Every structure is written in C-alpha cells, then in structure tokens.
Amino acid sequence: MTTVPLPTADTRWRCTLCGNLTRFDVTRSSKVVEYVHLDLAGEPKVEEREVVSETIESVRCRWCNAVDQIELVDRPGAAS
C-alpha cells in the first residue's frame, strides 16, 4: 500500500492522466478519540473529536477513474 502525500498550503492534487484538479475520491484510515454524550433517550452525539493518526490509502480521479495517479503541483499564486 502506497500512501498519497497530502496537499499543503502551497500545493494541490492533480491527476497525471487527465489533468483533473478538483474531483477525487479519497480512501483514508483514521484513528480517533471521541467524546460521546448520550441523551436520556440513548441518542449519541459526538461532542469532541481528536484525530490521533490519519493515512490516505488511495486517491481515485472522479473524471477518468484512475487510481493512485495523483501528483502534487503548485497552487496558483503560491510562493515558490
């Protein structure tokens, strides 16, 4: 399993096959700690959520359906 790098403030994802910059399906694994409050009827509500770790497992382009063909490119106006 290859992890996909996360975009930063200066970069964004781009599909290397079709050039898509805006539509992706992201599969990720997260380990979280949640504070769950149950009301008197037993309905749960998450009041606090802390992400302990998170890994992006795959990214699929919504335009051409390519899987893991994503690269990081500079955002427009990003300082290089």
C-alpha positions in Angstrom: 0.0 0.0 0.0 1.4 3.3 -1.1 0.4 6.4 0.8 -0.5 9.5 -1.1 1.0 12.8 0.0 -1.4 15.4 1.4 -1.7 18.7 -0.3 -0.2 21.7 1.6 -0.9 25.4 1.6 1.3 25.7 -1.4 0.4 22.5 -3.3 -2.7 20.7 -4.6 -3.5 17.3 -6.2 -3.5 16.8 -10.0 -4.4 13.6 -11.9 -1.4 12.7 -14.1 -3.7 11.1 -16.7 -6.4 13.6 -17.4 -5.3 16.8 -15.6 -8.2 16.9 -13.1 -7.6 19.3 -10.2 -10.9 19.3 -8.4 -12.7 16.0 -8.0 -11.3 13.0 -6.2 -12.5 10.0 -4.1 -10.2 9.7 -1.1 -9.9 6.5 0.9 -8.4 7.1 4.3 -7.8 5.3 7.6 -8.2 7.3 10.8 -7.6 6.6 14.4 -9.7 9.0 16.5 -10.7 9.5 20.1 -14.2 10.8 20.5 -16.2 12.1 23.5 -19.7 10.7 23.0 -22.6 12.2 25.0 -25.7 10.1 25.2 -29.0 11.9 25.9 -31.6 10.3 28.2 -33.2 8.5 25.3 -29.8 7.0 24.4 -29.1 9.0 21.3 -25.4 9.6 20.9 -23.8 12.9 19.9 -20.1 13.3 19.3 -19.1 16.5 21.2 -15.3 16.3 20.8 -13.1 14.5 18.3 -9.4 14.2 18.3 -7.6 12.7 15.3 -4.7 10.6 16.6 -3.4 9.5 13.2 -4.6 9.5 9.7 -3.3 7.9 6.5 -4.6 8.4 3.0 -4.7 4.9 1.4 -5.7 5.8 -2.1 -7.0 8.6 -4.3 -9.2 8.0 -7.3 -9.8 10.6 -10.0 -13.6 11.2 -10.4 -13.1 12.3 -14.1 -11.1 9.3 -15.6 -11.3 6.8 -12.7 -7.5 6.5 -12.4 -6.4 5.2 -9.1 -3.2 6.5 -7.4 -2.2 8.5 -10.5 -2.1 11.7 -8.4 0.8 14.2 -8.2 1.3 17.3 -6.1 1.5 20.5 -8.1 1.9 24.2 -7.1 -1.2 26.1 -6.3 -1.8 29.3 -8.4 -0.2 32.2 -6.6 1.8 30.0 -4.2 5.2 31.4 -3.3 7.8 29.1 -4.8 
